Amino acid sequence: MEVQLIAVDRILLDQRNPRIAHATEPLAGTVSQEWITLALGYSAPDDEERGASTSYSSLKASIRANKGIINPIIVTKAYDGRYVVIEGNTRVAIYRELAEEGAPGNWAAINAIVREEAEEKGEHAIRLQSHLVGPRPWRPYAKAKYLHDLYINQKLSISEILDFCGGGGRRAEIEQYIDAFRDMHDTYIPLATASGSPPDFSLFSSFAELQSIKPALARAGYTLHDFAKWVHESKLSPQNTVRQLPRILANPEAKKQFLTHNAREALKILDQPSTSAVISNASLEQLATALSVKLRQLNWPEIQAMKEAKDGSARLALLTCFDELKDFTNFLGAQVDA
């Protein structure tokens, strides 16, 4: 496909853009290009030109400094001779802003790949390849909303969605996101709305974590609505404490602290010194070395058993350790990807 230079004033931003779908959904009919631009600014990428953790403002600064985009946008022809963006809405919005501000550079035209009469399934494939498996991921909630729409409303099978993503072993992740989106919208969204506060879509990660501990939640006698209430009341903050719910709910004193206060207070009960003096007095270097050696000594049946026991104590302890190590090593300047 050939890259073309297309006039920005002939390009329409797509109101179906999954990044802003949660904002456009409550609005009836067609929304203005100005409104879409505003929504993109608030729901903008952790993505596009520079990879993860790129905000709208820093993406704009990067494009301004480079006097253009690095990767061409993707568009399809509209019925009136204009073009609709399939991939790159935020970059088009930024071009328009830079033109209005009189920034140095040519913002009247943008590099684009034109998909001639792209079918809807072809558009899905482009979005998924760019933002699910590609270098510019959407935020988790936007990703889950899009996958849920493809599966429930567009009636695509998980296998078809996987094909759009290029195959691979992402089935479990896709199923987790679809289930987490459903749980969040069935329980938390109505609760937040009823309380008069706008839903916090960043809490989606709590519902993604929930998928692996549902059996433990049920065994403890609680429901998805109980979980949504805990999330709404900030009892599970930070969100990685969701993994600790099986341990918390299994310990009477920890459960009491959790229901009265929050997961942090409950974990203080569980994390009270109970190890031997040798471990308690060991240095971080000794503990890190010992853990590395222990992991290398695990045999395949042990690893497989741990993988299958979603709420097993060893698995949860390792995941908690990983979260703490990731935060700490990132602070030290050694970036660790989840």
BELKA-V121441 format. One record per run of one state. SS is the DSSP state (alpha for helix, beta for strand, coil for the rest). FROM is the first residue (numbers start at 1). LEN is the number of residues. If there is no record, write none. Layout:
ss = {SS,SS}
from = {FROM,FROM}
len = {LEN,LEN}
This chain:
ss = {coil,beta,alpha,beta,coil,alpha,coil,alpha,coil,alpha,coil,beta,coil,beta,coil,alpha,coil,beta,coil,alpha,coil,alpha,coil,alpha,coil,alpha,coil,alpha,coil,alpha,coil,alpha,coil,alpha,coil,alpha,coil,alpha,coil,alpha,coil,alpha,coil,alpha,coil,alpha,coil}
from = {1,3,8,11,13,18,25,33,43,56,67,73,78,83,88,89,102,109,116,120,132,140,154,158,165,171,195,201,211,214,220,224,233,239,251,252,261,263,271,277,281,284,298,300,309,313,332}
len = {2,5,3,2,5,7,8,10,13,11,6,5,5,5,1,13,7,7,4,12,8,14,4,7,6,24,6,10,3,6,4,9,6,12,1,9,2,8,6,4,3,14,2,9,4,19,7}
